[in-house]
Amino acid sequence: MTQNNSDTKITYAESGVDVKAGEEAVNRIKTLASSTFNSQVLQGLGAFGGFFQPDISNIKNPVLLSSTDSVGTKLKVAFMTNKHDTIGQCLVNHCINDILVHAAKPMFFLDYIGVGKLNQNTVAKILEGLAFACKQNNTALIGGEMAELPEFYQEGEYDLVGFVVGMVDKDKIVNGSTIKEGDVCLGLPSTGLHTNGYTLARKAVFDIGGLKPSDHVDQLGMTIGDALLSVHKCYSSLIHPLLDKHDIQGMAHITGGGIPGNLKRILPENMTAVIEKNSWGEINPLFNYLKEIGNIDPVDIYSAFNMGIGYILVVDKNDADAITADIKAVGEDVYNIGTITKGDKTVKLV
């Protein structure tokens, strides 16, 4: 057994973890996080856990919903562009959309950031995005974890994960169980790739297409880096007023797996969704651009990308026109993209 007999002592900082820098970063985080607090937050950051006392005065049978996710390899584009102020928004919006499909309203959010070597400016930018999206959605950022893991991540890289907890009245849960033959599928536009399909997109653009993030693409009207970093849209402010006014049979957030992989998750065992691929046209030119530059298989592309539809509502055919009118009345676009038929819990693209 070899022993160190010298008088030289190693420090934690010399081994790769700077505790002081971490404490300074946490102090900056506290200011950003506290800007998202409301009266239900009982204690600020610094304790071993976040304290939240939910207001259930208007809920008869409260049910908690939780979800966790990451933004995947969209982070790679953030690293390439050194743009970190929107990636947190994408994470918060993605997580909130996931519990929104069951009609839950978010209450609080937590994050995890893993880094090789802590860069305070980068972490501050990430947290700015997290706090901005939390405030937009009346969600308290009540805690998180920042782990400095030297030699685990490549230089300049990090991982980012989010956790959201929301609440819904048990009698108002939307889960797709009432979907029936003849129901209509209404599609809401995405703002781009959102947070899925980036492994394929990066291969198409950077490996096959040979582009750099700063390259301007005329048909997109912006650099490819900006197009790929478009913020994941949150549908909460649009959907909850609709839920207060209309019966909605089911909702799907279109993430990894595309429309086929996500819409089928809410279908009853004896129902099939028939989706007309041409019914929403070219909402966003990014998808055709990726298809062309990467020569992506036209079938595979629908399981990799959302193809311009970020969220789907399944509604009774007699309510479809009224719901469509309400969506358009607040300046949002919506498309009738398909119908429900008898079948075997599948999604058919025609």
C-alpha positions, 0 to 999 in steps of 0.5 A, a space after each residue: 500500500 503506497 502512502 503519501 509521506 510528503 508534507 504536501 496536502 491536497 485540497 478539495 478545490 485542487 481535486 476539482 470541486 470548488 466549494 466556495 464557488 458553489 456557495 456563491 452560485 447558490 447565493 445567486 440562485 436564491 435571488 432568482 428562485 425567491 422571485 418565483 415564490 408565492 404565499 404557499 412557499 413556507 421557507 426559502 432555499 437553504 433547508 434540506 427540503 422545500 416547504 410548500 403548503 398548497 391552497 386546496 380551498 377550491 378543490 374537493 378531492 385533491 390529487 397530486 401529479 408529478 413528472 420529471 424530464 430533461 431536455 436531452 441532447 438539445 443541451 449539445 446545441 446550447 453548448 455549441 452556441 454558448 447560449 444557456 438562458 433559454 434551456 431552462 425555459 424549455 425544461 419547465 415548459 416541457 414538464 408542465 405540459 406533461 402534467 397538463 394533459 391530465 388537467 393538473 395545474 403546477 404548484 412547484 418545481 425543482 431542478 438538478 444541474 450536474 457539472 464537471 467544473 462549475 461556471 457561475 455565469 453559465 449556471 446563472 443563465 440556466 437559472 434565469 431561464 428556469 425562474 422566467 418560465 416558473 413565473 410565467 406559469 405561477 410555479 414556485 422554484 422551491 429547490 434543487 441540486 447542483 452537483 460538481 462532478 469533476 471528470 464526469 462531464 466534458 469541459 463546458 458541459 452539464 446535465 439539466 433535469 427538472 421535477 414538477 408537482 401539480 394538483 387537480 381535482 379528482 373529478 376533473 382528471 382528463 385521462 382519455 378514458 371517455 374517448 369514443 368513435 367520432 371524436 375529433 383531434 385538434 392539433 396545436 402548433 409547436 415552436 419547433 423541435 421542442 425538446 425531442 429528436 435532437 440526436 437525429 437533428 444534429 446529425 442531419 444538420 451538423 454531420 451530414 449538412 456540414 453546417 455550423 450553429 452560426 450559419 444563416 438558413 434563408 428558408 428559416 429566416 434565422 441561424 440554424 442554431 437559433 432555430 434549434 434552440 427555439 423555446 419549447 412552448 407551454 400550453 397551460 395558459 391556453 388549455 386551462 380556460 378551455 377546461 373550465 368551459 368545455 368537456 375535453 376527452 383527452 390530451 397528448 403532449 407530443 414529445 419523444 415518439 412523435 404523434 404516433 408514440 404519444 397520442 396512443 398513450 391516451 387511447 382506449 384499447 378499442 379506439 384508433 386515431 386516424 391522423 391526416 398528415 397534410 391537414 396542418 400543412 407546413 407550420 414550421 419550415 424547420 421540419 422539411 429542412 431537416 428532412 431534406 438536408 439529412 435525407 431522413 426517412 419520411 416514415 421515421 421522421 414522424 416518430 422522431 419529431 413532432 412535425 409542427 404539432 406540439 399538443 393534441 386535444 381529443 374532443 367531441 365532434 359537436 364541441 369541436 367548432 366551439 373549442 376551435 373558435 375559443 382557441 382562435 379568439 385568443 390569437 392561437 392557431 389550431 388545426 383539425 388533424 384527424 378523427 377517432 375510429 374503432 380499432 386497437 389503440 393505435 395511431 394511423 398516419 394517412 
